[in-house]
């Protein structure tokens, strides 16, 4: 934790939970924090007041008419993260981080992102060399399910469908890992976040031409907004398949 902040701010249990949440998702919103840590009778203004008190730990960044929050550089360092963790994500990276946040924390089903560190330490049977670690999640119901989150950042539907199939097949066919066992038991699959109902229909048509595999498609209007802003600012860039560049990720 940030040493300078420790001298002036006494952290509550909820404060600590918020900081843990930011370490897990890298970015968050008032809506997500309100859903997770406050009751329905409180207003979003209560969240804003706590974030203001945690100013030594948490900073806000405005993107268009939306505000996102992340750890300050000092808080990130004291949490054991590297310098890059405290940098605000670029446009396409922001869309990917937000998609994970929304899918896990703002949907009807509560899920949780599995960090790369947690995968290595707690799920070694799902951690394979050359296989990306940065977009796994799990559910809380019994039996718990695990998934890999793909984000449609603007590819043609056929290209994205094939990438999703690749993500599943690479794990399902990996020797010595548990993905085949989990998938056969209905406990592993791909979640794909896209930006509109029309794109979802196009993806479903493209997926129907491939060998079947477990995949669910989720529509995020906010993703469409973020990607549109990325395109207008020239920040979209090529949509790289994560397993072609299997870094640690958050």
N, C-alpha and C positions, 0 to 999 in steps of 0.2 A: 504493500500500500504506500501511498505518497506520504513520506515522513512529515513534510511541512503541514499537510492537511491534518495529520493525526494530532498535532498540537492544538488545533483550533476546532475540529469537528469530532464529536463523539458519535461513532457509527452505531446505529441500531441494527437489529437483526434484519429488518427490511432493507436498510442501506446496503448491508453486506450481500443480501440476495440480489439486489439490483446490480451491484458490481460483478457478481458471479455471472449474472445474465449477460452483461456486456462482454465479459471474457468469452462467453460461449458463442454469442452471435455477432460480435464485433460492433454492430450498429443496432439501434433500437428506436422506437417511437413512443410518444406519450400514450398512444392507443394501446400498444403492446404492454407497456408497463402498467397501465390502468387495469387491463384485463387480468394480468398475472398477480399483481400485488395489492390491489385495492378492491373493495367491495363495490357492488353496483349502486350503492347509495351515495358514494363519493363522486365528486366531479373531477374532470381532468385537471382543473386548477390545483388540486391537492398534489398531483404528480409534479406539476411545474414548480411548486413551492419546494418540494423535496429536492428536485434537480438543481434548483438555485442554491440550496444549502450545500449540496455536494459539488459545488463549482470547482473545488480543488481536485476532484476525481473525474468529473464528467463534463464534457463540453458539447455544445450544440452546434450543428452546421445546417444552414438553410439551403435547400435545393428547390428552386422555384418557390411554390407556396407550401412546401413541406419542410418540417424540421426533423433532423435525425440527431441521435446522440451517441457518443462513443467515449471511451476512456481518454483522459488527458495523457500526454506522453509520459509524465512522471508516474501517474498511476499505473500505466501499462508496464513501465520498467520495474516498478516495485512489485508487480504481480508476476514477474518472470517472463513477460512477453518482450519481443524484440521491438526495435524502433518502428519498423514498418507497420506494426499492429495499430499504432496510434495515428497513422496517416489516414486521411479520409479516402475511401475507395474511389477509384475512377468510375466513370459512368456505367460501363458494363458490369464491373465488379460490384458496384452498389446494387444494381438490379439483381444480381445473383444472391448477395447477402440479404437483401430485402425479401426475396422470394423464400428463402429458408426461414426467416423470421415470421413472415406471414403464414406460411404453411404449417409451421410448428405451433405458433402462439396465438394466431388470430382465427383459426378455423374452428369448425364444430367439434373436431377430434383433437384432443391435446396430444402433442408430440414433443420430442426434444431432440435438438441437434446433438450429434455425437462428435466431439472435437477429434482432431487427428491424434492428440495426446491420449485421449480416452480410448480411442480405437486400439492404439498400440498396447496400452496398459491393461485394459479391461476386456478387449475382444480380440486377443491375438489370433484366434482361429478364423478371423475375418480380415486379417491384415496381411496382404500379400505384396511381395516385391513388385514394383512397377505398376501397382494398382492404386489410383488416387484415393486419398483418405478424407478429403475435405467436404463431402456433401452427404454424409450418412445421417440418418435420424432413426429414432425408435418410438414406438407407441407405448402406452402405459397399461392398456387392458391386458388381460390374461387370455390366451398366451400373447406375450408381447411380440410385435412385428418390427422388422428392421427394413429400411429402404434406402435407396439412393435417389437424391433429388437432382433432376435435370431441369435446366431453365432454358426456355425457347427465347433466344435473344435475336431472332429475326431470320434464321435459316429458312430455306424452302422446306415445306412439310416433309417431303420424301427424305431429304438430307437429315433432318432432325429425327425422324422415325428410325432411320438406320443407325444413327448415333445412339439412340436409346437401346436399340437391340444389341449394339456392340457393348454398351455398358453392362447390360445384363449377362450376355454370353461370356464376356471376359471373366466375370465373377463365377458364374455357374460352372464353367469348364475348368476353373483353376484347381489344380491338384493340391490336396492337403488343406483346403479351406472349407468352411461349413456352408457356403452359399447354396450349393446344390441341395443339401439336406433341408435348409431353411426354406428354400423356394418350393421344394416338393411338398413341404408341410404347410404351404400357404403363408409363410412367415418372412418372405423376402420378395421385394419387387421394386420396380422403378416408379417414381412419382414425377410427372412432367408438368411444370407450370408454364402456361402460355397466356397470351394477352387478350384473347377475344373468343367469343363463341364460334365465329367463322373460322379462325385458325384451328380451334379444337376439332371442328368437323373435317378440315383438310388433313389434320394429323391422324384422325381416326381412319380416314380413307387410305392414307399411306400405310398405316400400321396393318390394315387388313390385308395388304399385299405381302406381308412378311410372315415368317414362322411365328406362331403365337408365343407370347411371354407375358408375365404379370406386369401390367402397367396401368396407372390411373392418371387421368389428365385433370388438372385444376386450372381454373381461369382466374387471373388476377388483373383487374382493371388498373391497379396501381403500377403493375409491371409495364403495361402499355404506356402509361404516362412517363415512367422513367426511361424506357427505351426510346420513346419519341424525343425526349429531351436530349438523350445521348446522340441520336442521329442528327438533331439540329445543331448540336455543338461539335459534331465531328468526332465524338468520343466513343463511338460504338466499336470500331475496330473489328478485326476478324473474329468469328465465333469459334474459338479453339476447343476441341474435345479435351476435357480435363485429363483423361487417361493418356493423352499424347504428351502431357506435361504434368506428370504426377508429383506435384509438390506437396508439402505438408498441409497447407491450408489452415484455416481457423476452425 
